Amino acid sequence: MEVNESCIFPAEDALELILMFDRAGIVTYANTAAEVKLGYEGGLCGIHISKVFPGAFAQGEDRLETEFSFGKEVKKLAAYRGNRTCFPVEARILLQDKPEPEVQGHFRMSDRESGDFGIYICMAVDILEKEFLNREISQVKQEAQLALKVKSEFVANVTHELRTPVKEYWAILKSCWGKIWISRPYGRCR
């Protein structure tokens, strides 16, 4: 099955893992993030989705078997890399064309051969990476708040340190200026 290139461009630059697969479970597209993160030799296209998510999908004789509910609900799954190590992900799998209710979760190979099948779009985020980024964001936020507090204290101290002597000089100048004008109303100031 060919995938429209104009639909892929935004997905290619996404930070999350994006996989497309057909009703038979064969991966037809994987974005760069998925290819790099999962590291399957020879790429992800053409492999069965059950290799990536063995806990959620199984390859039957003539169909993809799953208990996974497709839609907007986010589920926690284990994604397996090409070296068979795994990592937790939050995944959402959407169906582009809705299957008939009686075959939800069980798709016949005959559908694939006849061309009568939909495309599943899996969007997954690495939970560990997400938690790491959230911790980094929190740390940067705390550092920014501390820097703001230090800056505010510095400005307050500098303002106070400048204000006090300037007021004294101003008072002395006013006093001197007044004495000069009183003693010499029409003369020059020295």
MDTraj code that builds the backbone (N, CA, C; nanometers):
import mdtraj as md
import numpy as np

residues = "MET GLU VAL ASN GLU SER CYS ILE PHE PRO ALA GLU ASP ALA LEU GLU LEU ILE LEU MET PHE ASP ARG ALA GLY ILE VAL THR TYR ALA ASN THR ALA ALA GLU VAL LYS LEU GLY TYR GLU GLY GLY LEU CYS GLY ILE HIS ILE SER LYS VAL PHE PRO GLY ALA PHE ALA GLN GLY GLU ASP ARG LEU GLU THR GLU PHE SER PHE GLY LYS GLU VAL LYS LYS LEU ALA ALA TYR ARG GLY ASN ARG THR CYS PHE PRO VAL GLU ALA ARG ILE LEU LEU GLN ASP LYS PRO GLU PRO GLU VAL GLN GLY HIS PHE ARG MET SER ASP ARG GLU SER GLY ASP PHE GLY ILE TYR ILE CYS MET ALA VAL ASP ILE LEU GLU LYS GLU PHE LEU ASN ARG GLU ILE SER GLN VAL LYS GLN GLU ALA GLN LEU ALA LEU LYS VAL LYS SER GLU PHE VAL ALA ASN VAL THR HIS GLU LEU ARG THR PRO VAL LYS GLU TYR TRP ALA ILE LEU LYS SER CYS TRP GLY LYS ILE TRP ILE SER ARG PRO TYR GLY ARG CYS ARG".split()
xyz = np.array([
    [0.0839, -0.1173, 0.0000],
    [0.0000, 0.0000, 0.0000],
    [0.0885, 0.1236, 0.0000],
    [0.0571, 0.2203, -0.0836],
    [0.1328, 0.3435, -0.0886],
    [0.0746, 0.4428, 0.0107],
    [0.1642, 0.5187, 0.0718],
    [0.1223, 0.6186, 0.1686],
    [0.1453, 0.7553, 0.1065],
    [0.0479, 0.8437, 0.1172],
    [0.0559, 0.9775, 0.0613],
    [0.1696, 1.0546, 0.1283],
    [0.2675, 1.1021, 0.0488],
    [0.3849, 1.1723, 0.1010],
    [0.3462, 1.3018, 0.1727],
    [0.2412, 1.3711, 0.1284],
    [0.2023, 1.4965, 0.1924],
    [0.1527, 1.4739, 0.3346],
    [0.1017, 1.3541, 0.3651],
    [0.0565, 1.3219, 0.5001],
    [0.1748, 1.2873, 0.5908],
    [0.2823, 1.2385, 0.5315],
    [0.3967, 1.1918, 0.6098],
    [0.4825, 1.3066, 0.6579],
    [0.4966, 1.4124, 0.5813],
    [0.5916, 1.5180, 0.6154],
    [0.5813, 1.5671, 0.7600],
    [0.4632, 1.6057, 0.8101],
    [0.4570, 1.6491, 0.9500],
    [0.4906, 1.5361, 1.0473],
    [0.4541, 1.4132, 1.0148],
    [0.4809, 1.2993, 1.1028],
    [0.6297, 1.2688, 1.1078],
    [0.6998, 1.2929, 0.9993],
    [0.8423, 1.2615, 0.9922],
    [0.9219, 1.3428, 1.0944],
    [0.8795, 1.4658, 1.1195],
    [0.9511, 1.5535, 1.2123],
    [0.9012, 1.5436, 1.3558],
    [0.8019, 1.4592, 1.3806],
    [0.7449, 1.4468, 1.5161],
    [0.8463, 1.3830, 1.6106],
    [0.8383, 1.4193, 1.7376],
    [0.9260, 1.3617, 1.8389],
    [0.8728, 1.2291, 1.8903],
    [0.7427, 1.2063, 1.8761],
    [0.6858, 1.0800, 1.9227],
    [0.7033, 0.9731, 1.8158],
    [0.6898, 0.8481, 1.8570],
    [0.7001, 0.7363, 1.7649],
    [0.5686, 0.7248, 1.6888],
    [0.5755, 0.7223, 1.5570],
    [0.4545, 0.7094, 1.4763],
    [0.4724, 0.5909, 1.3823],
    [0.3796, 0.4959, 1.3934],
    [0.3799, 0.3768, 1.3091],
    [0.2435, 0.3655, 1.2420],
    [0.2425, 0.3233, 1.1175],
    [0.1170, 0.2927, 1.0486],
    [0.1226, 0.1447, 1.0124],
    [0.0112, 0.0759, 1.0331],
    [0.0062, -0.0648, 0.9952],
    [-0.1328, -0.0983, 0.9449],
    [-0.1402, -0.2056, 0.8668],
    [-0.2686, -0.2448, 0.8094],
    [-0.3385, -0.3456, 0.8998],
    [-0.4550, -0.3916, 0.8569],
    [-0.5339, -0.4850, 0.9392],
    [-0.4639, -0.6179, 0.9607],
    [-0.3720, -0.6511, 0.8735],
    [-0.2959, -0.7752, 0.8904],
    [-0.1840, -0.7562, 0.9928],
    [-0.1571, -0.6304, 1.0312],
    [-0.0545, -0.6024, 1.1303],
    [0.0810, -0.5709, 1.0718],
    [0.0893, -0.5544, 0.9412],
    [0.2164, -0.5252, 0.8755],
    [0.2410, -0.3742, 0.8791],
    [0.3576, -0.3349, 0.9314],
    [0.3937, -0.1934, 0.9404],
    [0.4202, -0.1410, 0.7994],
    [0.3486, -0.0326, 0.7625],
    [0.3645, 0.0270, 0.6296],
    [0.4417, 0.1579, 0.6347],
    [0.4543, 0.2169, 0.7527],
    [0.5280, 0.3429, 0.7677],
    [0.5769, 0.3563, 0.9109],
    [0.6978, 0.4092, 0.9255],
    [0.7524, 0.4436, 1.0569],
    [0.8303, 0.5734, 1.0414],
    [0.8047, 0.6705, 1.1283],
    [0.8775, 0.7965, 1.1178],
    [1.0211, 0.7785, 1.1680],
    [1.1021, 0.8815, 1.1522],
    [1.2433, 0.8752, 1.1896],
    [1.2604, 0.8457, 1.3375],
    [1.1788, 0.9069, 1.4221],
    [1.1904, 0.8832, 1.5669],
    [1.1691, 0.7358, 1.5995],
    [1.0722, 0.6728, 1.5349],
    [1.0454, 0.5305, 1.5582],
    [1.1604, 0.4451, 1.5070],
    [1.2106, 0.4750, 1.3887],
    [1.3221, 0.3983, 1.3318],
    [1.4444, 0.4049, 1.4227],
    [1.4758, 0.5255, 1.4709],
    [1.5942, 0.5437, 1.5562],
    [1.5738, 0.4791, 1.6924],
    [1.4607, 0.5055, 1.7564],
    [1.4356, 0.4564, 1.8921],
    [1.4232, 0.3039, 1.8976],
    [1.3566, 0.2462, 1.7973],
    [1.3328, 0.1018, 1.7995],
    [1.4486, 0.0224, 1.7393],
    [1.5210, 0.0802, 1.6463],
    [1.6438, 0.0209, 1.5951],
    [1.6331, -0.1174, 1.5343],
    [1.5311, -0.1404, 1.4520],
    [1.5211, -0.2695, 1.3836],
    [1.6128, -0.2679, 1.2619],
    [1.6967, -0.3701, 1.2510],
    [1.7861, -0.3801, 1.1374],
    [1.7025, -0.3986, 1.0116],
    [1.7291, -0.3179, 0.9111],
    [1.6510, -0.3261, 0.7883],
    [1.5246, -0.2414, 0.7936],
    [1.4990, -0.1737, 0.9037],
    [1.3836, -0.0856, 0.9150],
    [1.2595, -0.1557, 0.9670],
    [1.1597, -0.0764, 0.9988],
    [1.0354, -0.1279, 1.0555],
    [0.9327, -0.1681, 0.9506],
    [0.9378, -0.1067, 0.8336],
    [0.8376, -0.1365, 0.7302],
    [0.8479, -0.2832, 0.6889],
    [0.7340, -0.3484, 0.6883],
    [0.7281, -0.4883, 0.6496],
    [0.7271, -0.5857, 0.7659],
    [0.7582, -0.5396, 0.8872],
    [0.7532, -0.6306, 1.0016],
    [0.6127, -0.6297, 1.0615],
    [0.5837, -0.7276, 1.1419],
    [0.4526, -0.7374, 1.2055],
    [0.4526, -0.6512, 1.3324],
    [0.3431, -0.5828, 1.3588],
    [0.3311, -0.4932, 1.4742],
    [0.3486, -0.5684, 1.6062],
    [0.3233, -0.6977, 1.6069],
    [0.3384, -0.7762, 1.7295],
    [0.4846, -0.7886, 1.7718],
    [0.5796, -0.7605, 1.6825],
    [0.7216, -0.7599, 1.7219],
    [0.7525, -0.6365, 1.8051],
    [0.6842, -0.5269, 1.7766],
    [0.7054, -0.4027, 1.8508],
    [0.6235, -0.4028, 1.9795],
    [0.4987, -0.4467, 1.9714],
    [0.4089, -0.4509, 2.0870],
    [0.3563, -0.5929, 2.1083],
    [0.4417, -0.6859, 2.1551],
    [0.3960, -0.8253, 2.1690],
    [0.2894, -0.8437, 2.2756],
    [0.2817, -0.7552, 2.3727],
    [0.1800, -0.7668, 2.4774],
    [0.0424, -0.7222, 2.4329],
    [0.0355, -0.6446, 2.3245],
    [-0.0922, -0.5909, 2.2789],
    [-0.1449, -0.6586, 2.1529],
    [-0.0554, -0.7128, 2.0717],
    [-0.0953, -0.7725, 1.9447],
    [-0.0335, -0.9108, 1.9300],
    [-0.1027, -0.9960, 1.8583],
    [-0.0507, -1.1289, 1.8258],
    [-0.0806, -1.1566, 1.6794],
    [0.0068, -1.2317, 1.6173],
    [-0.0121, -1.2655, 1.4773],
    [-0.0783, -1.4019, 1.4690],
    [-0.2044, -1.4007, 1.4231],
    [-0.2764, -1.5259, 1.4038],
    [-0.2415, -1.5843, 1.2682],
    [-0.3038, -1.6965, 1.2344],
    [-0.2770, -1.7590, 1.1046],
    [-0.3185, -1.6685, 0.9893],
    [-0.4338, -1.6093, 1.0000],
    [-0.4818, -1.5269, 0.8895],
    [-0.5336, -1.3905, 0.9353],
    [-0.4944, -1.3479, 1.0563],
    [-0.5461, -1.2199, 1.1047],
    [-0.4581, -1.1650, 1.2171],
    [-0.4770, -1.0387, 1.2460],
    [-0.4135, -0.9727, 1.3589],
    [-0.5062, -0.9896, 1.4784],
    [-0.4553, -1.0375, 1.5882],
    [-0.5379, -1.0569, 1.7072],
    [-0.4978, -0.9553, 1.8126],
    [-0.5983, -0.8938, 1.8727],
    [-0.5714, -0.7951, 1.9764],
    [-0.6935, -0.7749, 2.0643],
    [-0.6676, -0.7344, 2.1858],
    [-0.7727, -0.6916, 2.2779],
    [-0.7673, -0.5395, 2.2927],
    [-0.6760, -0.4789, 2.2197],
    [-0.6539, -0.3347, 2.2275],
    [-0.7756, -0.2614, 2.1731],
    [-0.8235, -0.1600, 2.2476],
    [-0.9355, -0.0791, 2.1988],
    [-0.8781, 0.0425, 2.1268],
    [-0.9148, 0.0562, 2.0022],
    [-0.8644, 0.1655, 1.9201],
    [-0.9457, 0.2916, 1.9454],
    [-0.8812, 0.4048, 1.9399],
    [-0.9489, 0.5318, 1.9602],
    [-0.8584, 0.6316, 2.0289],
    [-0.9193, 0.7288, 2.0926],
    [-0.8423, 0.8369, 2.1519],
    [-0.7872, 0.8048, 2.2897],
    [-0.8281, 0.6917, 2.3463],
    [-0.7808, 0.6533, 2.4791],
    [-0.6317, 0.6180, 2.4745],
    [-0.5557, 0.6698, 2.5707],
    [-0.4127, 0.6426, 2.5797],
    [-0.3916, 0.5227, 2.6709],
    [-0.3123, 0.4264, 2.6236],
    [-0.2839, 0.3063, 2.7022],
    [-0.1340, 0.2946, 2.7224],
    [-0.0975, 0.2311, 2.8338],
    [0.0438, 0.2058, 2.8602],
    [0.0799, 0.0685, 2.8053],
    [0.1841, 0.0664, 2.7222],
    [0.2305, -0.0566, 2.6594],
    [0.3815, -0.0675, 2.6756],
    [0.4342, -0.1855, 2.6460],
    [0.5788, -0.2053, 2.6403],
    [0.6162, -0.2163, 2.4936],
    [0.7090, -0.1301, 2.4490],
    [0.7579, -0.1344, 2.3112],
    [0.8929, -0.2049, 2.3113],
    [0.9110, -0.2962, 2.2169],
    [1.0346, -0.3739, 2.2088],
    [1.1220, -0.3235, 2.0948],
    [1.2490, -0.3027, 2.1269],
    [1.3471, -0.2624, 2.0269],
    [1.3890, -0.3858, 1.9457],
    [1.4674, -0.3599, 1.8425],
    [1.5187, -0.4679, 1.7601],
    [1.6084, -0.5632, 1.8377],
    [1.6756, -0.5139, 1.9436],
    [1.7629, -0.5999, 2.0249],
    [1.6858, -0.6692, 2.1375],
    [1.5526, -0.6621, 2.1342],
    [1.4582, -0.7273, 2.2269],
    [1.4588, -0.6669, 2.3674],
    [1.5163, -0.5493, 2.3849],
    [1.4988, -0.4773, 2.5109],
    [1.3711, -0.3953, 2.4968],
    [1.3099, -0.3629, 2.6095],
    [1.1827, -0.2911, 2.6004],
    [1.1859, -0.1644, 2.6833],
    [1.0900, -0.0788, 2.6577],
    [1.0717, 0.0448, 2.7328],
    [0.9227, 0.0763, 2.7354],
    [0.8764, 0.1421, 2.8428],
    [0.7330, 0.1724, 2.8534],
    [0.6944, 0.2916, 2.7660],
    [0.5774, 0.2822, 2.7059],
    [0.5255, 0.3919, 2.6245],
    [0.3793, 0.4169, 2.6587],
    [0.3364, 0.5378, 2.6326],
    [0.1945, 0.5719, 2.6345],
    [0.1537, 0.5776, 2.4883],
    [0.0618, 0.4912, 2.4486],
    [0.0272, 0.4795, 2.3072],
    [-0.1213, 0.5028, 2.2835],
    [-0.1473, 0.5551, 2.1667],
    [-0.2843, 0.5725, 2.1185],
    [-0.2844, 0.5196, 1.9752],
    [-0.3792, 0.4353, 1.9444],
    [-0.3875, 0.3806, 1.8091],
    [-0.5233, 0.4168, 1.7508],
    [-0.5186, 0.4865, 1.6396],
    [-0.6396, 0.5311, 1.5714],
    [-0.6592, 0.4508, 1.4443],
    [-0.7830, 0.4267, 1.4097],
    [-0.8176, 0.3568, 1.2863],
    [-0.8664, 0.4595, 1.1864],
    [-0.8036, 0.4628, 1.0704],
    [-0.8429, 0.5593, 0.9686],
    [-0.9798, 0.5249, 0.9107],
    [-1.0029, 0.4002, 0.8779],
    [-1.1335, 0.3547, 0.8305],
    [-1.1869, 0.2561, 0.9320],
    [-1.3074, 0.2793, 0.9855],
    [-1.3622, 0.1941, 1.0916],
    [-1.3939, 0.0541, 1.0392],
    [-1.3501, -0.0500, 1.1136],
    [-1.3848, -0.1855, 1.0729],
    [-1.5284, -0.2174, 1.1116],
    [-1.5792, -0.3248, 1.0559],
    [-1.7117, -0.3700, 1.0928],
    [-1.7084, -0.4149, 1.2385],
    [-1.8131, -0.3864, 1.3187],
    [-1.8115, -0.4192, 1.4603],
    [-1.7866, -0.5669, 1.4896],
    [-1.8347, -0.6559, 1.4025],
    [-1.8206, -0.7985, 1.4340],
    [-1.6779, -0.8491, 1.4168],
    [-1.5919, -0.7726, 1.3509],
    [-1.4547, -0.8189, 1.3352],
    [-1.3555, -0.7281, 1.4080],
    [-1.4042, -0.6442, 1.4984],
    [-1.3154, -0.5565, 1.5748],
    [-1.2129, -0.6408, 1.6493],
    [-1.0848, -0.6173, 1.6215],
    [-0.9780, -0.6909, 1.6875],
    [-0.9394, -0.8182, 1.6149],
    [-1.0150, -0.8606, 1.5147],
    [-0.9815, -0.9815, 1.4388],
    [-0.9960, -0.9493, 1.2906],
    [-0.8831, -0.9378, 1.2219],
    [-0.8866, -0.8962, 1.0822],
    [-0.8347, -1.0094, 0.9943],
    [-0.9118, -1.0435, 0.8944],
    [-0.8768, -1.1548, 0.8087],
    [-0.7732, -1.1143, 0.7047],
    [-0.6845, -1.2066, 0.6684],
    [-0.5856, -1.1816, 0.5642],
    [-0.6558, -1.1545, 0.4312],
    [-0.7751, -1.2120, 0.4132],
    [-0.8476, -1.1912, 0.2878],
    [-0.8804, -1.0430, 0.2685],
    [-0.9016, -0.9696, 0.3794],
    [-0.9252, -0.8252, 0.3692],
    [-0.8030, -0.7568, 0.3077],
    [-0.6857, -0.8010, 0.3501],
    [-0.5618, -0.7416, 0.3014],
    [-0.5441, -0.7718, 0.1532],
    [-0.5686, -0.8944, 0.1150],
    [-0.5504, -0.9338, -0.0237],
    [-0.6485, -0.8623, -0.1160],
    [-0.7694, -0.8393, -0.0685],
    [-0.8697, -0.7737, -0.1526],
    [-0.8519, -0.6224, -0.1551],
    [-0.7656, -0.5703, -0.0706],
    [-0.7461, -0.4252, -0.0639],
    [-0.8508, -0.3572, 0.0212],
    [-0.9398, -0.4330, 0.0858],
    [-1.0454, -0.3768, 0.1694],
    [-0.9977, -0.3722, 0.3144],
    [-0.9113, -0.2760, 0.3423],
    [-0.8637, -0.2667, 0.4794],
    [-0.8307, -0.1223, 0.5130],
    [-0.8327, -0.0932, 0.6416],
    [-0.8012, 0.0399, 0.6894],
    [-0.6564, 0.0477, 0.7342],
    [-0.6178, 0.1661, 0.7690],
    [-0.4820, 0.1880, 0.8177],
    [-0.4911, 0.2285, 0.9645],
    [-0.4071, 0.1684, 1.0452],
    [-0.3988, 0.2015, 1.1867],
    [-0.2798, 0.2933, 1.2066],
    [-0.3003, 0.3973, 1.2844],
    [-0.1929, 0.4922, 1.3132],
    [-0.1643, 0.4850, 1.4627],
    [-0.0430, 0.4448, 1.4944],
    [-0.0002, 0.4328, 1.6342],
    [0.0908, 0.5490, 1.6672],
    [0.0546, 0.6235, 1.7712],
    [0.1370, 0.7332, 1.8207],
    [0.1769, 0.6986, 1.9634],
    [0.3078, 0.6897, 1.9875],
    [0.3552, 0.6466, 2.1189],
    [0.4646, 0.7399, 2.1694],
    [0.4639, 0.7627, 2.3001],
    [0.5638, 0.8466, 2.3656],
    [0.6346, 0.7620, 2.4697],
    [0.7675, 0.7685, 2.4686],
    [0.8482, 0.6968, 2.5674],
    [0.8234, 0.7600, 2.7045],
    [0.7686, 0.6833, 2.7970],
    [0.7338, 0.7353, 2.9296],
    [0.8582, 0.7797, 3.0059],
    [0.9663, 0.7008, 2.9994],
    [1.0884, 0.7362, 3.0716],
    [1.1478, 0.8663, 3.0189],
    [1.1472, 0.8825, 2.8879],
    [1.1982, 1.0053, 2.8272],
    [1.1102, 1.1240, 2.8645],
    [0.9791, 1.1016, 2.8657],
    [0.8840, 1.2071, 2.9030],
    [0.9070, 1.2504, 3.0480],
    [0.9248, 1.1528, 3.1385],
    [0.9502, 1.1844, 3.2793],
    [1.0826, 1.2587, 3.2957],
    [1.1853, 1.2167, 3.2206],
    [1.3153, 1.2837, 3.2258],
    [1.3012, 1.4291, 3.1811],
    [1.2311, 1.4519, 3.0704],
    [1.2113, 1.5884, 3.0207],
    [1.1298, 1.6717, 3.1195],
    [1.0282, 1.6115, 3.1824],
    [0.9491, 1.6840, 3.2822],
    [1.0354, 1.7242, 3.4014],
    [1.1266, 1.6334, 3.4445],
    [1.2172, 1.6683, 3.5546],
    [1.3108, 1.7814, 3.5144],
    [1.3615, 1.7761, 3.3912],
    [1.4500, 1.8829, 3.3440],
    [1.3756, 2.0158, 3.3356],
    [1.2530, 2.0132, 3.2871],
    [1.1728, 2.1355, 3.2797],
    [1.1502, 2.1912, 3.4198],
    [1.1187, 2.1046, 3.5141],
    [1.0971, 2.1473, 3.6523],
    [1.2241, 2.2091, 3.7105],
    [1.3384, 2.1466, 3.6832],
    [1.4657, 2.1981, 3.7341],
    [1.4977, 2.3344, 3.6723],
    [1.4779, 2.3492, 3.5431],
    [1.5031, 2.4771, 3.4760],
    [1.4088, 2.5839, 3.5298],
    [1.2835, 2.5457, 3.5560],
    [1.1863, 2.6406, 3.6113],
    [1.2305, 2.6882, 3.7500],
    [1.2768, 2.5955, 3.8348],
    [1.3248, 2.6326, 3.9685],
    [1.4464, 2.7236, 3.9592],
    [1.5392, 2.6923, 3.8668],
    [1.6578, 2.7763, 3.8488],
    [1.6183, 2.9159, 3.8017],
    [1.5211, 2.9250, 3.7123],
    [1.4747, 3.0549, 3.6635],
    [1.4095, 3.1353, 3.7761],
    [1.3303, 3.0676, 3.8618],
    [1.2682, 3.1366, 3.9750],
    [1.3740, 3.1864, 4.0730],
    [1.4770, 3.1055, 4.0978],
    [1.5850, 3.1463, 4.1867],
    [1.6613, 3.2648, 4.1276],
    [1.6898, 3.2603, 3.9969],
    [1.7587, 3.3708, 3.9307],
    [1.6761, 3.4989, 3.9380],
    [1.5452, 3.4869, 3.9223],
    [1.4568, 3.6036, 3.9311],
    [1.4589, 3.6621, 4.0722],
    [1.4595, 3.5742, 4.1734],
    [1.4640, 3.6197, 4.3125],
    [1.5954, 3.6917, 4.3410],
    [1.7074, 3.6356, 4.2949],
    [1.8385, 3.6970, 4.3157],
    [1.8447, 3.8323, 4.2459],
    [1.7926, 3.8382, 4.1232],
    [1.7918, 3.9645, 4.0490],
    [1.7085, 4.0697, 4.1217],
    [1.5927, 4.0306, 4.1703],
    [1.5055, 4.1246, 4.2408],
    [1.5729, 4.1763, 4.3672],
    [1.6376, 4.0885, 4.4431],
    [1.7091, 4.1312, 4.5639],
    [1.8239, 4.2242, 4.5290],
    [1.8969, 4.1938, 4.4226],
    [2.0088, 4.2778, 4.3799],
    [1.9600, 4.4172, 4.3424],
    [1.8536, 4.4240, 4.2619],
    [1.8000, 4.5536, 4.2202],
    [1.7515, 4.6327, 4.3421],
    [1.6859, 4.5646, 4.4356],
    [1.6385, 4.6337, 4.5568],
    [1.7559, 4.6875, 4.6376],
    [1.8615, 4.6081, 4.6539],
    [1.9789, 4.6528, 4.7300],
    [2.0514, 4.7664, 4.6601],
    [2.0706, 4.7555, 4.5297],
    [2.1393, 4.8608, 4.4550],
    [2.0582, 4.9893, 4.4598],
    [1.9293, 4.9784, 4.4434],
    [1.8435, 5.0961, 4.4487],
    [1.8546, 5.1641, 4.5848],
    [1.8519, 5.0847, 4.6918],
    [1.8642, 5.1406, 4.8268],
    [2.0013, 5.2052, 4.8460],
    [2.1066, 5.1371, 4.8022],
    [2.2427, 5.1889, 4.8187],
    [2.2642, 5.3167, 4.7396],
    [2.1997, 5.3303, 4.6257],
    [2.2128, 5.4528, 4.5467],
    [2.1247, 5.5638, 4.6010],
    [2.0076, 5.5283, 4.6456],
    [1.9116, 5.6278, 4.6907],
    [1.9617, 5.7009, 4.8159],
    [2.0169, 5.6289, 4.9110],
    [2.0592, 5.6888, 5.0375],
    [2.1674, 5.7964, 5.0174],
    [2.2804, 5.7689, 4.9511],
    [2.3819, 5.8743, 4.9333],
    [2.3341, 5.9876, 4.8434],
    [2.2547, 5.9568, 4.7427],
    [2.2063, 6.0615, 4.6530],
    [2.1180, 6.1585, 4.7303],
    [2.0360, 6.1076, 4.8194],
    [1.9518, 6.1955, 4.9007],
    [2.0384, 6.2856, 4.9886],
    [2.1459, 6.2285, 5.0455],
    [2.2349, 6.3088, 5.1306],
    [2.3042, 6.4173, 5.0494],
    [2.3562, 6.3800, 4.9310],
    [2.4215, 6.4800, 4.8461],
    [2.3233, 6.5874, 4.8048],
    [2.2041, 6.5479, 4.7731],
    [2.1022, 6.6420, 4.7313],
    [2.0698, 6.7392, 4.8453],
    [2.0607, 6.6881, 4.9666],
    [2.0334, 6.7743, 5.0830],
    [2.1487, 6.8718, 5.1055],
    [2.2726, 6.8245, 5.0916],
    [2.3901, 6.9125, 5.1097],
    [2.3912, 7.0195, 5.0017],
    [2.3652, 6.9792, 4.8764],
    [2.3637, 7.0767, 4.7667],
    [2.2544, 7.1815, 4.7871],
    [2.1369, 7.1377, 4.8292],
    [2.0288, 7.2334, 4.8531],
    [2.0673, 7.3307, 4.9637],
    [2.1297, 7.2768, 5.0662],
    [2.1709, 7.3612, 5.1784],
    [2.2760, 7.4625, 5.1336],
    [2.3758, 7.4161, 5.0609],
    [2.4816, 7.5050, 5.0124],
    [2.4260, 7.6069, 4.9138],
    [2.3458, 7.5617, 4.8243],
    [2.2886, 7.6482, 4.7227],
    [2.2053, 7.7581, 4.7872],
    [2.1287, 7.7212, 4.8871],
    [2.0482, 7.8206, 4.9566],
    [2.1360, 7.9246, 5.0274],
    [2.2478, 7.8823, 5.0925],
    [2.3393, 7.9746, 5.1616],
    [2.4070, 8.0690, 5.0633],
    [2.4434, 8.0155, 4.9484],
    [2.5112, 8.0992, 4.8484],
    [2.4157, 8.2063, 4.7987],
    [2.2943, 8.1702, 4.7702],
    [2.1985, 8.2668, 4.7191],
    [2.1602, 8.3690, 4.8254],
    [2.1568, 8.3258, 4.9486],
    [2.1228, 8.4216, 5.0539],
    [2.2354, 8.5216, 5.0734],
    [2.3605, 8.4775, 5.0762],
    [2.4726, 8.5663, 5.0987],
    [2.5031, 8.6535, 4.9777],
    [2.4852, 8.6055, 4.8613],
    [2.5131, 8.6818, 4.7404],
    [2.3933, 8.6704, 4.6446],
    [2.2934, 8.7441, 4.6635],
    [2.1769, 8.7301, 4.5777],
    [2.2043, 8.7660, 4.4322],
    [2.2999, 8.8580, 4.4060],
    [2.3225, 8.8977, 4.2678],
    [2.4615, 8.8596, 4.2200],
    [2.5365, 8.7936, 4.2992],
    [2.6742, 8.7604, 4.2615],
    [2.6860, 8.6218, 4.2021],
    [2.8134, 8.5934, 4.1698],
    [2.8412, 8.4618, 4.1099],
    [2.8634, 8.3570, 4.2193],
    [2.8392, 8.2347, 4.1846],
    [2.8662, 8.1237, 4.2766],
    [3.0090, 8.0774, 4.2551],
    [3.0749, 8.0485, 4.3646],
    [3.2119, 7.9972, 4.3523],
    [3.2153, 7.8506, 4.3754],
])
top = md.Topology()
chain = top.add_chain()
for i, resn in enumerate(residues, 1):
    res = top.add_residue(resn, chain, resSeq=i)
    for name in ("N", "CA", "C"):
        top.add_atom(name, md.element.get_by_symbol(name[0]), res)
traj = md.Trajectory(xyz[None], top)
